[in-house]
Structure formats: C-alpha cells, structure tokens
Amino acid sequence: MGLLILGLLLFLGAHSARIVAEPWRQAFIAQRGANAWKGLYTVVSLLGFGLLIWGYSQARLQPVSLWHPPVALQHVASLLTVPAFVLLVAAYVPGNSIKARWHHPMVLAVKTWALAHLLANGTAAQMLLFGSFLLWAVASFVAARKRDRTAGTVYASGTLGPTLLTVVLGLAAWAVFAFWGHRALIGVSPFG
C-alpha cells in the first residue's frame, strides 16, 4: 500500500499546488518560467500516476475488505458515472452551458466519479484511492471558485448546440467505457 500512498501524494500533491501553495507556484513561475513549471508538474504527475497505478495493482492482489457494498450501490455508481462523463467532456467543448453554469466541470467530474466508486467498492485500497480523489476534488473546487471570485472571473454563457454536443459526446464516452473500456483497462466489468 506504500506505493499507492506515495503515488497519491505525488499525483494529487502536484495537482494541489493551486490549492495550498499558489504564492509559491507563482513565485516559481516568475523565477524559472511557465515552461519550467509545466515540466516539473508533468514529471511529478506522471511519476505519481505510475506509482499510483502500480501501488493499486499490488494492493488488489491482497485486498483488505472494509465493507461489502450492496448490489444496489453498484447500480447507483454506474448511474453516477453518466454525469461524470458529461462533466468531463464539458471541460473541453467550448461554449457549452454546463461549463457556463458550473465553471469547473472537470473537478466536478472527478468528485462524481470518486463518490460513485466509493459507494461501489469496499477494500482499503479502494477507499484510499477514491477517498483521496474525492477529498482533493472538493478542495480543488472550493479553491477554484474562490480564485474566480477574487479575480472577478466571468464565464461566457453557453449555447444549445455546444451543450447538446457535450451531452452526446459524454453519453457516448460513458457507453464505450462502461461496456468495454472499464473491463479492458481496469479488469472489472461494471455490469457483471
């Protein structure tokens, strides 16, 4: 479990710089440049992600069960991942109403995804992995909204076309991942 913890610390730590160390981040960028920051951020994130995957795969070999979720929660989790995919796509489709309304849809997607997986899983490694992502996403969303208020950020209104495209692409991505990708990449089929 140590590799999983180290991976989470590195990956979520890199992604938490704007939450807990924005003045340090800005000073680093001012002294060394944006490309140096992006390089450091990328290397630490990739290293953390690799360790996270390796550590989680090792922890799955000897699972420590904390609770046994009822089958109904697996169905709830599957349903929660639908809006998670739509929110994820909303982060990338310009001019959609979802981003206009929620401002930070990717972080909301991570929150929804993590909560869904906490409901459907019960091992220590799963609780650590998904619980860490949920806590990070909550903190990240609060910090991002605070930055927006401080900066007076105004998000453009969304329109129907990009919003419909966002929903269609999100549903398609969910279907591909739910019915094929999750099993191929994670080794577990959400629908048995």
Residue pairs with C-beta under 8 A, 6 or more apart in sequence:
1 55
1 58
1 59
1 124
1 125
1 128
2 55
3 51
3 52
3 54
3 55
3 58
4 51
4 52
4 55
4 56
4 58
4 59
4 125
4 128
4 129
5 55
5 128
6 48
6 51
6 55
7 48
7 49
7 50
7 51
7 52
7 53
7 54
7 55
7 56
8 48
8 52
8 128
8 129
8 132
9 48
10 44
10 45
10 47
10 48
10 51
10 52
11 44
11 45
11 48
11 49
11 51
11 52
12 48
12 132
12 133
12 136
13 44
13 48
14 41
14 44
14 45
14 48
15 45
15 136
15 140
16 136
16 139
16 140
17 24
17 25
17 41
18 25
18 140
18 143
18 144
18 147
19 139
19 140
19 143
22 147
25 37
28 36
28 37
28 40
29 36
29 37
52 129
56 125
56 129
59 123
59 124
59 125
60 123
60 125
63 123
63 124
63 125
64 123
64 124
64 125
65 122
65 123
65 124
66 122
66 123
66 124
66 127
67 122
68 122
69 119
69 120
69 121
69 122
73 119
73 120
74 120
74 190
76 116
76 119
76 120
77 116
77 117
77 119
77 120
77 190
78 116
78 120
78 178
78 190
78 191
80 112
80 113
80 115
80 116
80 119
81 112
81 113
81 116
81 174
81 177
81 178
81 190
82 170
82 171
82 174
83 112
84 109
84 110
84 112
84 113
84 116
84 174
85 109
85 170
85 171
85 173
85 174
85 177
86 98
86 166
86 167
86 170
86 171
86 174
87 98
87 102
87 105
87 106
87 108
87 109
87 112
87 170
88 105
88 106
88 109
88 170
88 173
89 166
89 169
89 170
89 173
90 96
90 98
90 99
90 102
90 105
90 109
90 166
90 170
91 99
91 105
91 106
91 109
93 99
93 162
93 165
93 166
93 169
94 162
95 156
95 158
95 159
95 161
95 162
96 158
96 159
96 162
96 163
96 165
96 166
97 157
97 158
97 159
97 160
97 162
97 163
98 105
98 158
98 163
98 166
99 105
99 155
99 158
100 155
100 156
100 157
100 158
101 158
102 108
103 144
103 145
103 148
103 153
103 155
104 140
104 141
104 144
104 145
107 137
107 140
107 141
107 144
108 137
108 141
110 133
110 134
110 136
110 137
110 140
111 134
111 137
111 138
111 141
113 133
114 130
114 131
114 133
114 134
114 137
115 130
115 134
117 126
117 129
117 130
118 126
118 127
118 130
118 131
118 134
121 127
121 130
147 153
178 190
178 191
179 191
182 188
182 189
182 190
183 189
